[in-house]
Amino acid sequence: MPRDYFAVESRAQKEAGVKYSLKDAYEEIINYTHHSSNALMVKAILEESAATIDWMAESGLETELVTNTQEVHQEHPRTYHQFIDKFNGFKRVMNNFFRKRRSPYDRNFSRKNCSRTG
């Protein structure tokens, strides 16, 4: 699992006053790849990035906004959201996922081995 997650226009960025828009990120990625990226996919990923950070937090995996550790990008707007307590957070995400997905009609589902029993 990665150590951090890239996101644009997240709640943490807005609270920290980071001025880096979806348009800024899109143009930077497209220009960096010399227009060889799948533009629709880049746009879709960027548009969902902040919502993904929110979903992870709601599911039990908190993040904090950090500066990029790569020296060449340290002056770049902060876009990296580092996981806080990622191993326990990931367990909380999985527990919440299974709790929400489990149907009261599916009594033969085993979380331990993720297979049907009986």
MDTraj code that builds the backbone (N, CA, C; nanometers):
import mdtraj as md
import numpy as np

residues = "MET PRO ARG ASP TYR PHE ALA VAL GLU SER ARG ALA GLN LYS GLU ALA GLY VAL LYS TYR SER LEU LYS ASP ALA TYR GLU GLU ILE ILE ASN TYR THR HIS HIS SER SER ASN ALA LEU MET VAL LYS ALA ILE LEU GLU GLU SER ALA ALA THR ILE ASP TRP MET ALA GLU SER GLY LEU GLU THR GLU LEU VAL THR ASN THR GLN GLU VAL HIS GLN GLU HIS PRO ARG THR TYR HIS GLN PHE ILE ASP LYS PHE ASN GLY PHE LYS ARG VAL MET ASN ASN PHE PHE ARG LYS ARG ARG SER PRO TYR ASP ARG ASN PHE SER ARG LYS ASN CYS SER ARG THR GLY".split()
xyz = np.array([
    [0.0850, -0.1168, 0.0000],
    [0.0000, 0.0000, 0.0000],
    [0.0899, 0.1235, 0.0000],
    [0.0518, 0.2235, -0.0769],
    [0.1345, 0.3442, -0.0810],
    [0.1364, 0.4172, 0.0528],
    [0.2310, 0.5034, 0.0669],
    [0.2487, 0.5814, 0.1895],
    [0.1618, 0.7065, 0.1882],
    [0.1333, 0.7567, 0.0686],
    [0.0521, 0.8760, 0.0595],
    [-0.0310, 0.8720, -0.0685],
    [-0.1204, 0.9690, -0.0804],
    [-0.2160, 0.9712, -0.1889],
    [-0.2207, 1.1127, -0.2473],
    [-0.2186, 1.1229, -0.3787],
    [-0.2253, 1.2503, -0.4489],
    [-0.3712, 1.2936, -0.4599],
    [-0.3997, 1.4185, -0.4290],
    [-0.5354, 1.4706, -0.4458],
    [-0.5297, 1.6205, -0.4745],
    [-0.6330, 1.6675, -0.5408],
    [-0.6437, 1.8087, -0.5777],
    [-0.7757, 1.8630, -0.5260],
    [-0.7691, 1.9842, -0.4688],
    [-0.8847, 2.0543, -0.4138],
    [-0.9496, 1.9784, -0.2979],
    [-0.8667, 1.9141, -0.2165],
    [-0.9186, 1.8426, -0.0996],
    [-0.9546, 1.9415, 0.0106],
    [-1.0279, 1.8940, 0.1078],
    [-1.0643, 1.9761, 0.2237],
    [-0.9379, 2.0269, 0.2936],
    [-0.8395, 1.9386, 0.3117],
    [-0.7148, 1.9774, 0.3792],
    [-0.6418, 2.0865, 0.3011],
    [-0.6411, 2.0773, 0.1693],
    [-0.5752, 2.1795, 0.0880],
    [-0.6473, 2.3134, 0.0993],
    [-0.7787, 2.3098, 0.0959],
    [-0.8558, 2.4337, 0.1085],
    [-0.8322, 2.4983, 0.2442],
    [-0.8313, 2.4154, 0.3511],
    [-0.8075, 2.4678, 0.4862],
    [-0.6670, 2.5255, 0.5000],
    [-0.5699, 2.4674, 0.4274],
    [-0.4318, 2.5149, 0.4342],
    [-0.4049, 2.6300, 0.3371],
    [-0.5053, 2.6681, 0.2587],
    [-0.4883, 2.7774, 0.1643],
    [-0.4095, 2.7422, 0.0399],
    [-0.4019, 2.6135, 0.0069],
    [-0.3290, 2.5701, -0.1124],
    [-0.4089, 2.6112, -0.2363],
    [-0.3467, 2.6862, -0.3229],
    [-0.4109, 2.7338, -0.4462],
    [-0.3602, 2.6494, -0.5625],
    [-0.4271, 2.5389, -0.5873],
    [-0.3899, 2.4477, -0.6955],
    [-0.5185, 2.3808, -0.7402],
    [-0.5675, 2.4202, -0.8563],
    [-0.6990, 2.3775, -0.9026],
    [-0.6919, 2.2488, -0.9853],
    [-0.8090, 2.1940, -1.0105],
    [-0.8175, 2.0783, -1.1000],
    [-0.7599, 2.1135, -1.2367],
    [-0.7897, 2.2339, -1.2831],
    [-0.7378, 2.2783, -1.4129],
    [-0.5851, 2.2864, -1.4089],
    [-0.5295, 2.3417, -1.3013],
    [-0.3831, 2.3505, -1.2872],
    [-0.3203, 2.2111, -1.2932],
    [-0.3775, 2.1186, -1.2176],
    [-0.3232, 1.9822, -1.2122],
    [-0.3340, 1.9140, -1.3480],
    [-0.4498, 1.9292, -1.4111],
    [-0.4713, 1.8681, -1.5420],
    [-0.3691, 1.9190, -1.6437],
    [-0.3547, 2.0498, -1.6519],
    [-0.2605, 2.1082, -1.7479],
    [-0.1171, 2.0655, -1.7189],
    [-0.0822, 2.0588, -1.5907],
    [0.0540, 2.0181, -1.5559],
    [0.0814, 1.8736, -1.5985],
    [-0.0127, 1.7842, -1.5710],
    [0.0067, 1.6430, -1.6066],
    [0.0116, 1.6260, -1.7581],
    [-0.0814, 1.6883, -1.8278],
    [-0.0849, 1.6760, -1.9745],
    [0.0429, 1.7323, -2.0362],
    [0.0881, 1.8466, -1.9879],
    [0.2120, 1.9050, -2.0414],
    [0.3340, 1.8211, -2.0041],
    [0.3382, 1.7708, -1.8815],
    [0.4512, 1.6901, -1.8365],
    [0.4664, 1.5638, -1.9219],
    [0.3531, 1.5066, -1.9625],
    [0.3566, 1.3841, -2.0433],
    [0.3565, 1.4144, -2.1928],
    [0.3751, 1.5407, -2.2282],
    [0.3780, 1.5834, -2.3688],
    [0.2530, 1.5383, -2.4436],
    [0.1388, 1.5515, -2.3775],
    [0.0080, 1.5209, -2.4353],
    [-0.0066, 1.3734, -2.4740],
    [0.0720, 1.2855, -2.4122],
    [0.0606, 1.1428, -2.4429],
    [-0.0269, 1.0678, -2.3418],
    [-0.0767, 1.1375, -2.2398],
    [-0.1655, 1.0745, -2.1413],
    [-0.3059, 1.0629, -2.1973],
    [-0.3820, 0.9727, -2.1414],
    [-0.5238, 0.9615, -2.1742],
    [-0.5939, 1.0768, -2.1026],
    [-0.6273, 1.1799, -2.1766],
    [-0.6803, 1.3029, -2.1181],
    [-0.8089, 1.2794, -2.0399],
    [-0.8985, 1.1966, -2.0903],
    [-1.0237, 1.1695, -2.0197],
    [-0.9990, 1.0979, -1.8872],
    [-0.9030, 1.0057, -1.8869],
    [-0.8719, 0.9335, -1.7638],
    [-0.8057, 1.0260, -1.6619],
    [-0.7136, 1.1087, -1.7066],
    [-0.6483, 1.2048, -1.6173],
    [-0.7535, 1.2938, -1.5522],
    [-0.8449, 1.3454, -1.6324],
    [-0.9501, 1.4332, -1.5816],
    [-1.0380, 1.3597, -1.4802],
    [-1.0764, 1.2365, -1.5117],
    [-1.1625, 1.1591, -1.4213],
    [-1.0934, 1.1313, -1.2886],
    [-0.9673, 1.0943, -1.2929],
    [-0.8923, 1.0652, -1.1700],
    [-0.8795, 1.1910, -1.0847],
    [-0.8444, 1.3014, -1.1480],
    [-0.8307, 1.4267, -1.0740],
    [-0.9630, 1.4693, -1.0115],
    [-1.0712, 1.4567, -1.0863],
    [-1.2022, 1.4986, -1.0355],
    [-1.2491, 1.4159, -0.9159],
    [-1.2045, 1.2918, -0.9053],
    [-1.2451, 1.2048, -0.7946],
    [-1.1456, 1.2050, -0.6784],
    [-1.0312, 1.2686, -0.6957],
    [-0.9243, 1.2572, -0.5958],
    [-0.9640, 1.3129, -0.4591],
    [-1.0238, 1.4308, -0.4519],
    [-1.0623, 1.4888, -0.3229],
    [-1.1733, 1.4068, -0.2577],
    [-1.2700, 1.3608, -0.3369],
    [-1.3786, 1.2781, -0.2830],
    [-1.3247, 1.1465, -0.2280],
    [-1.2192, 1.0948, -0.2900],
    [-1.1585, 0.9704, -0.2421],
    [-1.0946, 0.9914, -0.1052],
    [-1.0260, 1.1042, -0.0871],
    [-0.9676, 1.1373, 0.0433],
    [-1.0777, 1.1470, 0.1486],
    [-1.1886, 1.2120, 0.1148],
    [-1.3008, 1.2234, 0.2084],
    [-1.3588, 1.0866, 0.2416],
    [-1.3759, 1.0016, 0.1405],
    [-1.4307, 0.8675, 0.1622],
    [-1.3396, 0.7871, 0.2548],
    [-1.2076, 0.7962, 0.2313],
    [-1.1144, 0.7218, 0.3168],
    [-1.1273, 0.7684, 0.4619],
    [-1.1357, 0.8992, 0.4832],
    [-1.1486, 0.9523, 0.6193],
    [-1.2788, 0.9050, 0.6832],
    [-1.3888, 0.9117, 0.6096],
    [-1.5177, 0.8650, 0.6612],
    [-1.5157, 0.7160, 0.6929],
    [-1.4316, 0.6419, 0.6223],
    [-1.4227, 0.4970, 0.6409],
    [-1.3195, 0.4569, 0.7453],
    [-1.2440, 0.5543, 0.7991],
    [-1.1510, 0.5243, 0.9068],
    [-1.0041, 0.5380, 0.8754],
    [-0.9697, 0.5871, 0.7557],
    [-0.8289, 0.6029, 0.7184],
    [-0.7994, 0.7508, 0.6977],
    [-0.7543, 0.8157, 0.8040],
    [-0.7252, 0.9587, 0.8014],
    [-0.5942, 0.9860, 0.7270],
    [-0.5859, 1.1070, 0.6715],
    [-0.4624, 1.1523, 0.6068],
    [-0.4285, 1.2916, 0.6582],
    [-0.3038, 1.3324, 0.6328],
    [-0.2624, 1.4694, 0.6617],
    [-0.1881, 1.5216, 0.5401],
    [-0.2047, 1.6482, 0.5124],
    [-0.1414, 1.7114, 0.3975],
    [0.0076, 1.7301, 0.4255],
    [0.0928, 1.6826, 0.3344],
    [0.2375, 1.6918, 0.3529],
    [0.3027, 1.7497, 0.2271],
    [0.4233, 1.7989, 0.2441],
    [0.5041, 1.8480, 0.1330],
    [0.5645, 1.7293, 0.0606],
    [0.5746, 1.7392, -0.0695],
    [0.6364, 1.6331, -0.1486],
    [0.7812, 1.6156, -0.1048],
    [0.8221, 1.4932, -0.0816],
    [0.9583, 1.4669, -0.0334],
    [1.0626, 1.4694, -0.1445],
    [1.0201, 1.4664, -0.2701],
    [1.1157, 1.4735, -0.3797],
    [1.1668, 1.6173, -0.3899],
    [1.2971, 1.6327, -0.3801],
    [1.3561, 1.7658, -0.3732],
    [1.3126, 1.8563, -0.4879],
    [1.3051, 1.8024, -0.6066],
    [1.2698, 1.8833, -0.7231],
    [1.1266, 1.9366, -0.7141],
    [1.0403, 1.8735, -0.6341],
    [0.8996, 1.9140, -0.6233],
    [0.8654, 1.9825, -0.4913],
    [0.9625, 2.0141, -0.4082],
    [0.9319, 2.0677, -0.2765],
    [0.8687, 2.2064, -0.2803],
    [0.8898, 2.2805, -0.3857],
    [0.8266, 2.4121, -0.3984],
    [0.6897, 2.4027, -0.4662],
    [0.6524, 2.2844, -0.5048],
    [0.5256, 2.2598, -0.5719],
    [0.4108, 2.2698, -0.4711],
    [0.2907, 2.3101, -0.5124],
    [0.1777, 2.3123, -0.4180],
    [0.1581, 2.1746, -0.3539],
    [0.1188, 2.1743, -0.2284],
    [0.1030, 2.0481, -0.1569],
    [-0.0178, 1.9707, -0.2100],
    [0.0106, 1.8509, -0.2598],
    [-0.0941, 1.7641, -0.3141],
    [-0.0912, 1.6254, -0.2512],
    [0.0082, 1.5974, -0.1684],
    [0.0219, 1.4644, -0.1098],
    [-0.0441, 1.4577, 0.0274],
    [-0.1256, 1.3558, 0.0450],
    [-0.1989, 1.3313, 0.1691],
    [-0.1436, 1.2023, 0.2284],
    [-0.0662, 1.2168, 0.3326],
    [0.0005, 1.1010, 0.3946],
    [-0.0963, 1.0302, 0.4895],
    [-0.0958, 0.8981, 0.4841],
    [-0.1818, 0.8202, 0.5726],
    [-0.1364, 0.8342, 0.7174],
    [-0.2319, 0.8482, 0.8072],
    [-0.2056, 0.8504, 0.9505],
    [-0.2450, 0.7138, 1.0031],
    [-0.1541, 0.6457, 1.0711],
    [-0.1825, 0.5135, 1.1279],
    [-0.2423, 0.4222, 1.0210],
    [-0.1687, 0.4069, 0.9090],
    [-0.2258, 0.3411, 0.7926],
    [-0.2660, 0.1960, 0.8154],
    [-0.1926, 0.1213, 0.8964],
    [-0.2280, -0.0201, 0.9125],
    [-0.3581, -0.0356, 0.9901],
    [-0.3734, 0.0351, 1.1012],
    [-0.4992, 0.0301, 1.1745],
    [-0.6102, 0.0986, 1.0958],
    [-0.5766, 0.2057, 1.0257],
    [-0.6749, 0.2739, 0.9422],
    [-0.7266, 0.1842, 0.8319],
    [-0.6363, 0.1094, 0.7699],
    [-0.6779, 0.0176, 0.6638],
    [-0.7701, -0.0904, 0.7205],
    [-0.7404, -0.1391, 0.8400],
    [-0.8287, -0.2376, 0.9045],
    [-0.9670, -0.1778, 0.9281],
    [-0.9717, -0.0521, 0.9712],
    [-1.1013, 0.0136, 0.9922],
    [-1.1774, 0.0262, 0.8609],
    [-1.1078, 0.0623, 0.7531],
    [-1.1724, 0.0729, 0.6222],
    [-1.2331, -0.0620, 0.5828],
    [-1.1554, -0.1681, 0.5982],
    [-1.2053, -0.3010, 0.5602],
    [-1.3228, -0.3424, 0.6484],
    [-1.3144, -0.3183, 0.7780],
    [-1.4250, -0.3527, 0.8674],
    [-1.5510, -0.2753, 0.8304],
    [-1.5357, -0.1460, 0.8031],
    [-1.6505, -0.0650, 0.7615],
    [-1.7067, -0.1123, 0.6283],
    [-1.6197, -0.1482, 0.5376],
    [-1.6635, -0.1983, 0.4073],
    [-1.7473, -0.3243, 0.4245],
    [-1.6951, -0.4210, 0.5012],
    [-1.7687, -0.5457, 0.5194],
    [-1.8982, -0.5241, 0.5974],
    [-1.8967, -0.4366, 0.6943],
    [-2.0169, -0.4107, 0.7730],
    [-2.1265, -0.3514, 0.6844],
    [-2.0890, -0.2587, 0.5961],
    [-2.1868, -0.1951, 0.5086],
    [-2.2338, -0.2877, 0.3964],
    [-2.1458, -0.3749, 0.3509],
    [-2.1778, -0.4614, 0.2371],
    [-2.2540, -0.5868, 0.2767],
    [-2.2430, -0.6267, 0.4013],
    [-2.3033, -0.7517, 0.4430],
    [-2.4552, -0.7384, 0.4478],
    [-2.5198, -0.8244, 0.3779],
    [-2.6654, -0.8251, 0.3731],
    [-2.7189, -0.9094, 0.4877],
    [-2.8290, -0.8685, 0.5498],
    [-2.8867, -0.9516, 0.6556],
    [-2.9352, -1.0853, 0.6010],
    [-2.9511, -1.0953, 0.4680],
    [-2.9957, -1.2202, 0.4070],
    [-2.8800, -1.3139, 0.3771],
    [-2.7566, -1.2659, 0.3931],
    [-2.6383, -1.3455, 0.3608],
    [-2.5688, -1.3868, 0.4897],
    [-2.6216, -1.4829, 0.5581],
    [-2.5686, -1.5271, 0.6870],
    [-2.4521, -1.6254, 0.6714],
    [-2.4240, -1.6684, 0.5491],
    [-2.3183, -1.7669, 0.5274],
    [-2.1874, -1.7040, 0.4792],
    [-2.1744, -1.5735, 0.4934],
    [-2.0535, -1.5052, 0.4475],
    [-1.9520, -1.5012, 0.5600],
    [-1.8283, -1.5397, 0.5303],
    [-1.7215, -1.5388, 0.6298],
    [-1.6221, -1.4300, 0.5950],
    [-1.6036, -1.3308, 0.6854],
    [-1.5049, -1.2252, 0.6621],
    [-1.3642, -1.2801, 0.6698],
    [-1.3438, -1.3856, 0.7505],
    [-1.2065, -1.4366, 0.7670],
    [-1.1463, -1.4814, 0.6360],
    [-1.2212, -1.5588, 0.5598],
    [-1.1619, -1.6106, 0.4373],
    [-1.2274, -1.5524, 0.3116],
    [-1.3183, -1.4554, 0.3312],
    [-1.3816, -1.3863, 0.2182],
    [-1.4435, -1.4841, 0.1196],
    [-1.5012, -1.5891, 0.1695],
    [-1.5681, -1.6853, 0.0816],
    [-1.6998, -1.7282, 0.1446],
    [-1.7791, -1.7887, 0.0656],
    [-1.9065, -1.8390, 0.1154],
    [-1.8824, -1.9704, 0.1874],
    [-1.9591, -1.9914, 0.2943],
    [-1.9487, -2.1160, 0.3681],
    [-2.0839, -2.1843, 0.3704],
    [-2.0829, -2.3079, 0.4093],
    [-2.2099, -2.3780, 0.4263],
    [-2.2493, -2.4530, 0.3135],
])
top = md.Topology()
chain = top.add_chain()
for i, resn in enumerate(residues, 1):
    res = top.add_residue(resn, chain, resSeq=i)
    for name in ("N", "CA", "C"):
        top.add_atom(name, md.element.get_by_symbol(name[0]), res)
traj = md.Trajectory(xyz[None], top)
